[in-house]
Amino acid sequence: MDKNLSNIGEHWAMLQTRPRAVNIRKDYGYLPDEVIEALEGEQIQTDNVVCQVYACNVPAFNLFLDVCHLWRYLPMGGLIGLDWVQVQAWLALTQQVISPIVIRAVQVIESSAVRTLNK
């Protein structure tokens, strides 16, 4: 699971843009088309970058896409990581209850994205 999460973070960082989320699915909630295709066994391909998201990682990927704008920056440039106080406030505002397993998975995606963006 962690290797797939690291790949997700690296590929997201290479894109440096948030994929569009346009579909609402009863079973999966608010997910990008690319993720829904991945749930059906396809690969995500956005701007010539391909990354497969395992079905077990979709909740973490979806949460990461929702909060990926809440970064903490170093004073001289570069990323520290997500601002988890803001993430917690966002979760409270949207009334979402997220399991610790999903939070840990988002942290793996985050660390991979930070490592890639700070290269």
C-alpha positions in Angstrom: 0.0 0.0 0.0 2.7 2.5 0.9 4.6 2.1 -2.4 1.4 3.0 -4.3 0.8 5.9 -2.0 4.4 7.2 -2.7 3.8 6.9 -6.4 0.6 8.9 -6.1 2.4 11.7 -4.3 5.3 11.8 -6.8 3.0 11.8 -9.8 0.8 14.6 -8.2 3.9 16.6 -7.5 5.1 16.2 -11.1 1.8 17.5 -12.3 1.8 20.4 -9.9 -1.9 20.9 -10.6 -5.0 19.4 -9.1 -6.9 17.0 -11.4 -10.4 18.0 -12.0 -13.0 16.3 -9.8 -16.3 16.1 -11.8 -18.1 12.9 -10.9 -20.3 12.1 -8.0 -20.6 8.3 -7.5 -22.9 6.8 -4.9 -20.3 4.3 -3.7 -17.2 6.5 -3.8 -18.4 10.1 -3.2 -16.8 13.1 -5.0 -14.0 11.7 -7.1 -12.1 12.7 -10.3 -13.0 10.8 -13.4 -9.4 9.4 -13.4 -10.0 7.8 -9.9 -13.2 6.2 -10.9 -11.5 4.7 -13.9 -8.8 3.4 -11.5 -11.4 1.8 -9.4 -12.5 -0.1 -12.4 -9.0 -1.3 -13.0 -7.7 1.4 -15.3 -4.8 3.7 -14.9 -4.8 7.4 -14.2 -3.3 9.4 -17.0 -3.1 13.1 -16.7 -0.8 15.3 -18.8 1.2 12.2 -20.0 1.8 11.1 -16.4 0.4 7.6 -15.5 -0.2 6.4 -12.0 -2.4 3.6 -10.9 -4.4 4.1 -7.7 -5.4 0.9 -5.9 -9.0 0.8 -4.7 -7.9 0.7 -1.0 -6.0 4.0 -1.5 -8.8 5.9 -3.2 -10.2 7.5 0.1 -6.7 8.8 0.9 -6.2 10.1 -2.7 -9.5 11.8 -2.6 -8.8 13.5 0.7 -5.3 14.5 -0.5 -6.9 16.2 -3.6 -9.3 18.0 -1.3 -6.6 19.4 1.0 -3.6 19.7 -1.3 -3.8 23.5 -1.3 -3.2 23.7 2.5 0.6 23.7 2.4 3.1 25.1 5.0 6.1 26.8 3.4 9.6 27.6 4.6 10.4 31.3 5.0 13.0 31.1 2.3 11.0 28.9 0.0 10.2 25.2 -0.2 7.5 23.1 1.4 7.4 21.8 4.9 4.2 19.8 4.3 0.5 20.1 4.8 -0.7 22.4 7.5 -2.5 19.8 9.6 -4.3 22.4 11.7 -5.9 23.7 8.6 -6.6 20.2 7.4 -8.4 19.5 10.7 -10.4 22.7 10.4 -11.3 21.8 6.8 -12.5 18.3 8.0 -14.6 19.9 10.8 -16.0 22.5 8.4 -17.0 19.8 5.9 -18.2 17.6 8.7 -16.1 14.6 7.6 -15.0 11.9 9.9 -11.8 10.3 8.5 -10.2 7.2 10.0 -6.6 7.3 11.3 -5.6 4.8 8.5 -6.7 7.2 5.8 -4.9 10.1 7.6 -1.7 8.0 7.7 -2.1 7.2 4.0 -2.5 10.9 3.2 0.7 11.6 5.2 2.6 9.1 3.0 1.3 10.8 -0.2 2.2 14.2 1.4 5.8 13.2 2.2 6.3 11.8 -1.3 4.9 15.0 -2.9 7.0 17.2 -0.6 10.2 15.2 -1.4 9.5 15.5 -5.1 8.5 19.2 -5.1 11.6 20.2 -3.0 14.1 18.6 -5.4 
